[in-house]
C-alpha cells in the first residue's frame, strides 16, 4: 500500500514519476513491503537534483527485511521501468528519477507548430529553457 511520509510535498510532480511510483509500489507490494514515499519536491537535495523539478522520488528502504530482498526489489523495478529511469539504491533510501537517455525522441506525427515531417527529431529535454511569464491585463 502506498503512503507518504508526513511533510512530503508532491505539488509539481511530473506524470512520468506517477508511472514510476505505480510500478515501484507494485513491486514493493509483491514483496510484502509497505511502500512509503519519503521525498518528492520537499527536502534538501544536490544543487541540480531532479527532485526540484518533480522528476525524482525517494522511497523508504529501512522496512525491507534483508539486503537480498532489497536487491531483488531494486532489480525488478529497474527492469520494469526500463532505461529512461534511474533507480539508485542509496544508503538509506531508494531514489528513482526520470532521466531519458539520448537527447532526442522520434516524432511520429507532424507537429503543426513546427511543420516537421514524420521521422524528424526534436530535443526531448528542455530543462534549461526559461518559461516566459506573460501578464494579462483585461
Ligand atoms: Zn532522491
Boltz pocket constraint, residues with backbone or C-beta under 6 A from the ligand:
constraints:
  - pocket:
      binder: B
      contacts: [[A, 45], [A, 51], [A, 56], [A, 57], [A, 58], [A, 94], [A, 95], [A, 96]]
      max_distance: 6.0
